[in-house]
């Protein structure tokens, strides 16, 4: 089966990220101002509950499915068989999880208060699992994913501005969030049949049992990650919905940047898994080194830049009512580098090698640490305590993964001194950004100027230090420009 090139997949993935960033830039300031901290916090709290049920009903199938589809994607018989086996597991678990959710929101007092919101968003659980997003990622069908993503986001933006106009419209906002996620999954289900063939498939050849162990191991790891992505929101919600909003606004913005930082890794995961399956060590090393450089290239300057520009970002994106979130963003920005490295170790080294048990152990210990820190710090420091707990948990998780991957890291350029170039360039960039703060400029103008100057300073410094990835990118751009002029 013909597979799209890495370059094309990356371009398409980047288009989705740009659309996602545009979506957030357009909707976040509007929704934050219209709904206010309290109502926005209610929706975020309900979303965190729904995300837990999505996690439990999906088990570890999304991550497991990407790897397994990538390994056998050239055989239509094998991929059809795999989709059926994992699909049956998903269906049974989803039905069970849905009824448990209905039971809990009618019996647990704290959930009864959010019953209407949770009911509105409950269909998200069902549609998330029937969409089989992992299949398309494993097949590296980035063109379809990109077109679908853009169409759904455009529809959602229109609906938000048409329907959400007062603080009482937070129910409509919740429904739109469900539509944004469920719409994509419905299209997935309609489109998937052209990739499958049931010829020769019989019920007696299906083997669900062989997947259970790996799925559960991955699930435990995914659950642990979700704990320090969602538990802090749940714990803050028990104190007050406004604290949820003060935390989730900077957290959402930073998670968007993280999506950009890990974008290339998402594209490479199926390819790396395929290389390991075929014992193609040369391309395996090439892809992992490329992924590492990309993560360092983006995560380090993003961390430094957001630390210095947190006040301007919060004012522009959320307004003066969210001033309290500035310190929260400065604490949380550390995760851009830490999570980037953790993603590389987990999804580019451990997962493709079938060593998910070590990844699971690392993030489970980190999750326990996160709970302890949150329990101690959230009552005293509120949203800043949640931010500190998240950062410390991520650092501990990465340190453990470094131990388990030490032999594999010797084969690539992880510990080479040349990686320090990214830190030096980011520090140099930070000095310029600090200088701009002393200029008498408006908030938006200062933010825009800082981003432009920071971008030029950072990449210019790396070019002067002859960083190979930057030189390659610039050379390719110049070559294309010259070819167009000649044509």
C-alpha positions as CSV (number, residue, x, y, z in Angstrom):
1,X,0.0,0.0,0.0
2,X,1.3,3.5,-0.9
3,X,2.2,5.6,2.1
4,X,2.5,9.4,2.0
5,X,6.0,10.9,2.5
6,X,7.1,12.1,5.8
7,X,7.4,15.6,4.4
8,X,3.8,15.6,3.1
9,X,2.5,14.2,6.4
10,X,4.3,16.8,8.4
11,X,3.0,19.6,6.2
12,X,-0.6,18.4,6.6
13,X,-0.1,18.0,10.3
14,X,1.3,21.5,10.5
15,X,-1.7,22.8,8.6
16,X,-4.0,21.2,11.2
17,X,-1.9,22.7,14.0
18,X,-2.2,26.2,12.4
19,X,-5.9,25.8,12.1
20,X,-6.1,24.6,15.7
21,X,-4.1,27.6,16.8
22,X,-6.3,29.9,14.8
23,X,-9.4,28.3,16.3
24,X,-8.0,28.8,19.9
25,X,-7.0,32.4,19.1
26,X,-10.4,33.2,17.8
27,X,-12.6,31.4,20.4
28,X,-10.6,31.6,23.7
29,X,-10.8,35.4,24.1
30,X,-14.5,35.4,23.0
31,X,-15.6,32.5,25.2
32,X,-13.6,33.7,28.2
33,X,-15.2,37.1,28.1
34,X,-18.8,35.9,27.3
35,X,-19.1,33.0,29.8
36,X,-16.8,34.4,32.6
37,X,-14.6,32.4,34.9
38,X,-17.5,30.7,36.8
39,X,-19.5,29.3,33.9
40,X,-16.4,28.5,31.9
41,X,-15.1,26.6,34.9
42,X,-18.4,24.6,35.1
43,X,-17.9,23.4,31.5
44,X,-14.3,22.6,32.1
45,X,-15.2,20.6,35.2
46,X,-17.8,18.6,33.3
47,X,-15.3,18.1,30.4
48,X,-12.8,16.7,32.9
49,X,-15.3,14.1,34.1
50,X,-16.2,13.1,30.6
51,X,-12.5,12.8,29.7
52,X,-12.1,10.2,32.5
53,X,-14.9,8.1,31.0
54,X,-13.4,8.4,27.5
55,X,-10.2,7.2,29.0
56,X,-11.7,4.2,30.8
57,X,-13.9,3.1,27.8
58,X,-11.1,3.5,25.3
59,X,-8.6,1.6,27.5
60,X,-5.2,1.7,25.8
61,X,-6.5,1.0,22.3
62,X,-5.8,4.4,20.7
63,X,-2.0,4.2,21.3
64,X,-1.9,0.4,20.8
65,X,-4.0,0.6,17.6
66,X,-1.7,3.2,16.0
67,X,1.4,0.9,16.5
68,X,-0.4,-2.3,15.5
69,X,-2.0,-0.8,12.4
70,X,1.4,0.7,11.3
71,X,2.9,-2.8,11.5
72,X,0.4,-4.6,9.4
73,X,-1.1,-1.9,7.2
74,X,0.1,-3.5,4.0
75,X,-2.3,-6.4,4.5
76,X,-6.0,-5.6,4.1
77,X,-7.0,-8.9,5.7
78,X,-4.8,-8.3,8.8
79,X,-5.9,-4.7,9.3
80,X,-9.6,-5.7,8.8
81,X,-9.2,-8.4,11.4
82,X,-7.4,-6.0,13.8
83,X,-10.1,-3.4,13.4
84,X,-12.8,-6.0,14.2
85,X,-11.0,-7.3,17.3
86,X,-10.3,-3.9,18.8
87,X,-13.7,-2.6,17.7
88,X,-15.5,-5.3,19.6
89,X,-13.5,-4.6,22.7
90,X,-14.3,-0.9,22.4
91,X,-18.0,-1.4,21.8
92,X,-18.5,-3.6,24.9
93,X,-16.5,-1.3,27.1
94,X,-18.2,1.8,25.8
95,X,-21.7,0.4,26.6
96,X,-20.6,-0.6,30.1
97,X,-18.9,2.8,30.7
98,X,-22.0,4.7,29.5
99,X,-24.3,3.0,31.9
100,X,-21.8,3.5,34.8
101,X,-21.7,7.2,33.9
102,X,-25.5,7.5,34.1
103,X,-25.5,5.7,37.4
104,X,-22.9,8.0,39.0
105,X,-24.4,11.3,38.0
106,X,-27.7,10.2,39.6
107,X,-26.1,9.0,42.9
108,X,-23.0,11.1,43.7
109,X,-24.0,14.5,45.1
110,X,-21.1,16.5,43.6
111,X,-21.9,15.1,40.1
112,X,-25.6,15.8,40.5
113,X,-24.8,19.5,40.5
114,X,-23.3,19.1,37.0
115,X,-25.8,16.5,35.8
116,X,-27.3,18.5,32.9
117,X,-23.8,19.5,31.6
118,X,-22.5,15.9,31.9
119,X,-25.6,14.5,30.1
120,X,-25.1,17.0,27.2
121,X,-21.5,15.9,26.9
122,X,-22.0,12.2,27.5
123,X,-22.5,11.4,23.8
124,X,-18.8,12.4,23.5
125,X,-17.9,9.1,25.2
126,X,-19.8,7.1,22.5
127,X,-18.6,8.9,19.4
128,X,-15.0,9.1,20.6
129,X,-14.7,5.3,20.5
130,X,-16.6,4.6,17.3
131,X,-14.5,7.1,15.3
132,X,-11.4,4.8,15.3
133,X,-9.1,7.8,14.9
134,X,-6.1,5.5,15.7
135,X,-6.8,3.6,12.4
136,X,-6.2,6.6,10.2
137,X,-3.1,7.7,12.2
138,X,-1.6,4.2,11.8
139,X,-2.4,4.2,8.1
140,X,-0.8,7.7,7.9
141,X,-3.8,9.1,6.1
142,X,-3.0,12.7,6.9
143,X,-4.8,14.2,4.0
144,X,-8.2,12.9,5.0
145,X,-7.6,13.8,8.7
146,X,-6.6,17.4,7.7
147,X,-9.6,18.0,5.4
148,X,-12.0,16.7,8.0
149,X,-10.4,18.7,10.8
150,X,-10.6,22.0,8.9
151,X,-14.2,21.5,7.9
152,X,-15.4,20.7,11.5
153,X,-13.4,23.6,13.0
154,X,-14.9,26.1,10.6
155,X,-18.4,24.9,11.4
156,X,-17.7,25.1,15.1
157,X,-16.3,28.6,15.0
158,X,-19.5,29.8,13.2
159,X,-21.7,28.1,15.7
160,X,-19.8,29.6,18.7
161,X,-20.3,33.1,17.5
162,X,-24.0,32.5,16.5
163,X,-25.1,30.6,19.6
164,X,-22.9,31.7,22.5
165,X,-23.8,35.3,23.3
166,X,-24.5,35.5,27.0
167,X,-23.1,33.9,30.2
168,X,-26.2,31.6,30.3
169,X,-25.2,30.0,27.0
170,X,-22.6,27.7,28.6
171,X,-24.9,24.8,27.8
172,X,-24.8,25.6,24.2
173,X,-21.0,25.9,24.4
174,X,-20.8,22.4,25.9
175,X,-22.9,21.1,23.0
176,X,-20.6,22.7,20.5
177,X,-17.6,21.1,22.1
178,X,-19.3,17.7,21.7
179,X,-20.1,18.5,18.1
180,X,-16.5,19.5,17.5
181,X,-15.2,16.1,18.6
182,X,-18.1,13.9,17.6
183,X,-18.4,15.3,14.1
184,X,-15.0,14.1,13.2
185,X,-15.6,10.6,14.6
186,X,-18.9,10.2,12.7
187,X,-17.1,11.0,9.4
188,X,-14.4,8.5,10.4
189,X,-16.9,5.7,10.7
190,X,-18.5,6.5,7.4
191,X,-15.2,6.7,5.6
192,X,-13.5,3.6,7.1
193,X,-15.2,0.9,5.0
194,X,-13.1,1.6,1.9
195,X,-10.0,0.5,3.8
196,X,-11.5,-2.8,4.9
197,X,-12.5,-6.1,3.3
198,X,-14.5,-8.8,5.2
199,X,-13.7,-11.4,2.6
200,X,-12.3,-14.5,4.4
201,X,-13.1,-13.0,7.9
202,X,-14.9,-15.4,10.2
203,X,-15.8,-15.0,13.8
204,X,-13.8,-18.0,14.9
205,X,-10.5,-16.5,13.7
206,X,-10.9,-13.4,15.8
207,X,-8.6,-13.4,18.8
208,X,-9.5,-10.7,21.3
209,X,-7.5,-12.2,24.1
210,X,-4.1,-11.6,22.5
211,X,-4.6,-7.8,22.7
212,X,-5.7,-7.6,26.3
213,X,-2.4,-7.6,28.1
214,X,-0.8,-4.8,25.9
215,X,-4.0,-2.8,26.0
216,X,-4.2,-2.9,29.8
217,X,-0.5,-2.0,30.2
218,X,-0.9,1.0,27.9
219,X,-4.2,1.9,29.6
220,X,-2.5,2.1,33.0
221,X,0.0,4.5,31.5
222,X,-2.7,6.5,29.8
223,X,-4.7,6.7,33.0
224,X,-1.7,7.9,34.9
225,X,-1.1,10.7,32.3
226,X,-4.7,11.6,32.5
227,X,-4.5,11.9,36.3
228,X,-2.1,14.9,36.1
229,X,-4.0,16.3,33.1
230,X,-7.5,16.0,34.7
231,X,-7.2,15.4,38.4
232,X,-5.9,18.9,39.1
233,X,-9.0,20.3,37.4
234,X,-11.3,18.0,39.4
235,X,-9.6,18.9,42.7
236,X,-9.7,22.7,41.9
237,X,-13.4,22.3,41.0
238,X,-14.1,21.0,44.5
239,X,-12.7,24.4,45.8
240,X,-14.4,26.7,43.3
241,X,-15.2,26.7,39.6
242,X,-13.4,30.1,39.1
243,X,-10.1,28.4,40.1
244,X,-10.7,25.8,37.4
245,X,-10.9,28.6,34.8
246,X,-7.8,30.4,36.2
247,X,-5.9,27.2,35.7
248,X,-7.4,25.9,32.5
249,X,-6.9,29.1,30.4
250,X,-3.1,29.1,30.6
251,X,-3.1,25.2,30.6
252,X,-5.1,25.1,27.4
253,X,-2.8,27.6,25.7
254,X,0.3,25.7,26.7
255,X,-1.2,22.4,25.7
256,X,-1.8,23.9,22.3
257,X,1.9,24.7,22.0
258,X,2.7,21.2,23.2
259,X,0.7,19.8,20.3
260,X,3.0,21.8,18.0
261,X,6.1,20.5,19.8
262,X,5.0,16.9,19.5
263,X,3.5,17.2,16.0
264,X,6.4,15.7,14.2
265,X,6.6,12.8,16.7
266,X,2.9,12.1,15.9
267,X,3.8,11.8,12.3
268,X,6.8,9.7,12.9
269,X,5.4,7.2,15.4
270,X,3.8,4.9,12.8
271,X,6.9,5.2,10.6
272,X,9.3,4.3,13.5
273,X,7.1,1.4,14.5
274,X,7.2,0.2,10.8
275,X,11.0,0.5,10.7
276,X,11.4,-1.6,13.9
277,X,9.1,-4.2,12.5
278,X,11.2,-4.4,9.3
279,X,14.5,-4.1,11.3
280,X,15.5,-1.0,9.4
281,X,18.0,0.4,11.9
282,X,19.4,3.1,9.6
283,X,16.0,4.8,9.0
284,X,15.0,4.2,12.7
285,X,18.1,6.2,13.9
286,X,17.4,8.9,11.2
287,X,13.8,9.4,12.2
288,X,14.4,9.4,16.0
289,X,17.3,11.9,15.7
290,X,15.1,14.1,13.5
291,X,12.2,13.9,16.1
292,X,14.6,14.8,18.9
293,X,16.0,17.8,17.2
294,X,12.5,19.1,16.2
295,X,11.3,18.8,19.9
296,X,14.4,20.7,21.2
297,X,14.1,23.3,18.4
298,X,10.6,24.3,19.5
299,X,10.2,23.4,23.2
300,X,13.1,25.4,24.6
301,X,12.4,28.8,23.0
302,X,8.7,28.3,23.6
303,X,9.4,27.8,27.3
304,X,11.6,30.9,27.6
305,X,9.4,33.1,25.4
306,X,6.2,32.3,27.2
307,X,7.8,32.8,30.6
308,X,8.7,36.4,29.8
309,X,5.5,37.1,27.8
310,X,3.0,35.4,30.1
311,X,1.4,38.7,31.2
312,X,0.9,40.0,27.7
313,X,-0.5,36.6,26.5
314,X,-3.0,36.4,29.3
315,X,-4.2,40.0,28.8
316,X,-4.7,39.5,25.1
317,X,-6.2,36.0,25.2
318,X,-8.4,36.1,28.3
319,X,-8.6,39.7,29.5
320,X,-7.9,41.6,32.7
321,X,-10.2,39.3,34.7
322,X,-7.6,36.5,34.4
323,X,-4.6,38.5,35.6
324,X,-4.3,35.9,38.4
325,X,-3.4,33.3,35.8
326,X,-0.1,35.0,34.8
327,X,2.0,33.3,37.5
328,X,0.2,30.1,36.8
329,X,1.3,30.3,33.2
330,X,4.9,31.1,34.2
331,X,5.0,28.0,36.4
332,X,3.3,25.7,33.8
333,X,5.5,26.8,30.9
334,X,8.3,24.5,32.2
335,X,6.2,21.5,31.0
336,X,6.9,22.5,27.3
337,X,10.4,21.3,27.6
338,X,9.8,18.5,30.1
339,X,6.8,17.0,28.4
340,X,8.5,17.3,25.0
341,X,11.4,15.1,26.2
342,X,9.0,12.7,27.9
343,X,7.0,12.4,24.7
344,X,10.2,11.6,22.8
345,X,11.3,8.9,25.3
346,X,7.9,7.4,25.6
347,X,6.5,7.5,22.0
348,X,9.6,7.4,19.9
349,X,11.7,5.0,22.0
350,X,9.6,2.9,24.4
351,X,6.3,2.4,22.6
352,X,7.8,1.5,19.2
353,X,10.0,-1.1,20.8
354,X,7.1,-2.7,22.7
355,X,8.4,-1.5,26.0
356,X,5.2,0.2,27.1
357,X,5.5,-1.4,30.6
358,X,8.4,0.9,31.4
359,X,6.5,3.9,30.1
360,X,3.5,2.9,32.2
361,X,5.6,2.5,35.3
362,X,7.2,5.9,34.8
363,X,4.0,7.8,34.4
364,X,2.2,5.8,37.1
365,X,4.9,6.9,39.6
366,X,4.6,10.5,38.3
367,X,0.8,10.4,38.7
368,X,1.0,9.3,42.3
369,X,3.5,12.1,42.9
370,X,1.1,14.5,41.2
371,X,-1.8,13.5,43.5
372,X,0.4,13.9,46.6
373,X,1.6,17.4,45.6
374,X,-1.9,18.5,44.5
375,X,-3.3,17.3,47.8
376,X,-0.8,19.3,49.7
377,X,-0.5,22.5,47.6
378,X,-3.9,23.1,46.0
379,X,-5.7,24.0,49.3
380,X,-3.0,26.6,50.0
381,X,-1.9,27.8,46.5
382,X,-5.1,27.1,44.5
383,X,-4.3,27.0,40.7
384,X,-0.6,27.7,41.3
385,X,-0.4,24.7,43.5
386,X,-1.9,22.6,40.7
387,X,0.6,24.0,38.3
388,X,3.6,23.2,40.6
389,X,2.2,19.7,41.2
390,X,2.0,19.1,37.4
391,X,5.5,20.3,36.7
392,X,7.1,18.3,39.5
393,X,5.2,15.1,38.4
394,X,6.3,15.6,34.8
395,X,10.0,16.0,35.8
396,X,9.9,12.8,37.9
397,X,8.3,10.8,35.1
398,X,11.0,11.9,32.6
399,X,13.8,11.1,35.0
400,X,12.5,7.5,35.3
401,X,12.1,7.2,31.6
402,X,15.7,8.4,31.1
403,X,16.8,5.4,33.2
404,X,14.8,2.9,31.2
405,X,15.9,4.3,27.8
406,X,19.6,4.9,28.6
407,X,20.8,2.0,26.3
408,X,18.7,3.2,23.3
409,X,19.8,6.8,23.8
410,X,23.4,5.9,23.3
411,X,22.5,4.9,19.7
412,X,21.3,8.4,18.8
413,X,22.4,12.0,19.4
414,X,20.5,12.5,22.7
415,X,23.5,13.4,24.9
416,X,25.6,15.2,22.3
417,X,26.9,18.7,23.2
418,X,25.4,20.1,20.0
419,X,22.0,20.0,21.6
420,X,23.1,22.8,23.9
421,X,22.9,25.2,21.0
422,X,19.1,25.4,21.5
423,X,19.6,26.5,25.1
424,X,22.1,29.2,24.2
425,X,20.0,30.6,21.4
426,X,16.9,30.7,23.6
427,X,18.8,32.6,26.4
428,X,20.0,35.1,23.8
429,X,16.4,35.4,22.5
430,X,15.2,35.9,26.1
431,X,17.5,38.9,26.6
432,X,16.0,40.7,23.6
433,X,12.5,40.0,24.8
434,X,13.3,41.4,28.2
435,X,14.7,44.6,26.5
436,X,11.4,45.1,24.6
437,X,9.5,45.1,27.9
438,X,11.2,48.5,28.7
439,X,9.7,50.1,25.5
440,X,6.6,52.3,25.9
441,X,4.3,50.1,23.8
442,X,0.8,48.8,24.0
443,X,0.2,45.2,25.2
444,X,-0.7,43.8,21.8
445,X,2.1,45.7,20.0
446,X,4.7,44.6,22.6
447,X,3.6,41.0,22.3
448,X,3.7,41.0,18.5
449,X,7.1,42.7,18.4
450,X,8.5,40.3,21.0
451,X,7.4,37.3,19.0
452,X,8.8,38.6,15.7
453,X,12.2,39.7,17.3
454,X,12.4,36.5,19.3
455,X,11.8,34.4,16.3
456,X,14.5,36.2,14.2
457,X,16.9,36.2,17.1
458,X,16.5,32.5,18.0
459,X,16.7,31.1,14.5
460,X,19.3,33.6,13.5
461,X,21.5,32.5,16.4
462,X,21.1,28.8,15.5
463,X,22.0,29.6,11.9
464,X,25.1,31.4,13.0
465,X,26.0,28.3,15.2
466,X,25.4,26.1,12.1
467,X,22.6,24.0,13.6
468,X,22.0,21.4,11.0
469,X,18.2,21.3,11.1
470,X,17.8,25.0,10.8
471,X,20.4,25.2,7.9
472,X,18.5,22.3,6.1
473,X,15.2,24.1,6.5
474,X,16.6,27.5,5.3
475,X,18.4,25.8,2.4
476,X,15.3,24.0,1.3
477,X,13.3,27.3,1.4
478,X,16.0,29.1,-0.7
479,X,16.2,26.3,-3.2
480,X,12.4,26.4,-3.7
481,X,12.4,30.1,-4.2
482,X,15.2,29.9,-6.8
483,X,13.4,27.1,-8.7
484,X,10.2,29.2,-8.8
485,X,12.1,32.2,-10.2
486,X,13.8,30.1,-12.8
487,X,10.4,28.6,-13.8
